[in-house]
Structure formats: C-alpha cells, structure tokens
Amino acid sequence: MSTVFIQPNILYNYYTDTNFSHLCFSSVVEITTVQTQKVVRDIVFLVDGSTYIGSSDFPHVRDFMINVVNLLDVRPDRVQIGLLQFAEVPKIEFYLNSYGTRQDVVNRITQLRPTGGSLLNTGAAMQYALTNMFQTSTGSRRRQGVQQVLVLITGGPAQDQIRTVADKLALAGVLTFTVSSGQADEAVLRTVAFVPDLAYHEGRFSNLPALADQIICWLCFRKVSKIYFLLSVSDLL
C-alpha cells in the first residue's frame, strides 16, 4: 500500500496488487507507507433470481458482479469466485474451482439469466451455500486459512428465517456482505451482514454497479471482527 497526501485532511490509500489498483479514503493524522500483502479470498455470490429483481434490472446485478471481479486478481492461488442463484430453490451456477481466470468468470456471469419466481427462500439459499459452496471438494480453501466471503445480492424480502443462518455463516468463518435494492428489507439485511457496515442498500438497481468501488476496500483490505458471547443457562438466571 502506497500512501500519498493529496488534499488537506484527506488521505488517499492507493492499494496495489497484481492486476489491481484502487483508491480508498480515510481521515488521517500522519502519512505512512507500507507494503500490501497479496489478496487471497474465496468469494461466493448468492444472487436473487426472482421477479423482485426481474429481467429489466438483472443486468445491473450482473454489472455489479462483473465490476467486482474486474477489480480482483482471479486465479487459483489468489481470488476464487463461485456463484449461486436462488428464488424458491437454490441453483449452483459455478463452484469456486470451476474457473481459473478473471475473463472466464466474467464471461460466465455475462451469460447469467434470472431463474424467475416470486417466492424468495433466502435463508435456505444461504444454508445451501454454506453446505455446498464452502467445501474443500468444490474449491474452498478454508482449511488453509483463506478468508471465505459470501456476497448476498437481493431485491426482495426473505420469506424464511435468515438470521439464524447468518449466525451459522459467521461462526463458520464466512464474511457475509449484503447488497440490496427494490423491496429488500434494509433493516433485516443489516443484521444478516457480518457487521452492519457490510450491508449496502441502494434505492435503484441502476446504482448497484457503482457499489463495486465501495465494497472492494472491505472485501480485500479492511479487517472485520465480531465477538460472540456464549452464555450458559446459569448465566441467564
């Protein structure tokens, strides 16, 4: 990370990695220069394919994912991408180990079409992702200590239980982001994200592609922590 002071009171942190460059902004008290470690992540997109988004707005969802992928160094030893679509039932589009280059992932996302349907079983889809996508056999490097990431993209309210599943993902070490618009319940999704700051909501689907620039700093460089307090029954009495 090279740090340069450009305007008063604003620090531009310019992160560089192979095939990657990006600007992040933060308040400063001093200027520092450090070297960034390589970005290694397993990222699964969980995409709402229901009529809550629909065919007219689905291209904005595709563009958001493509913009994120284009900011990453996609290859087997760096960033891997998987994709799962859902409405009433989940549908695996491709696993973490299905494609080994950025262009192959982008090409596949470009071909993605919504499954349709008005029933949105978001919680079941999140559980399905945990059980089937974050596994060694499908490309997950969790046992090697690689950060696991789930990016939930939705345009409607969940019609099943999602908070419990969100906690399971967190306890399994999966960092969950939510990206939403339309009729999605922003307040609920803030409880689904690993921490509320990782929940992004836009009033219009057309604004989603620009979120890639915001999400990428959290996705790759900022550390996020969450503390769980495990209480016994006697603690509650």
Buried (B, 14 or more C-beta within 10 A) or exposed (E): BEBEEEEEEEBBBBBEBEEBEBEBEEEBEEEEEEEBEEBBBBBBBBBBBBBBBBEEBBBBBBBBBBBBBBBBBBBEEBBBBBBBBBBBEBBBBBBBBBBEEBEBBBEBBEEBEBBEBEEBBBBBBBBBBBEBBBEEEBBBBBEEEBBBBBBBBBBBBBBBBBEEBBBBBBEEEBBBBBBBBBEBBEEBBBBBBBBEEBBBBBEEBEBBBEBBBEBBBBBBBEEEEEEEEEEEEEEEE
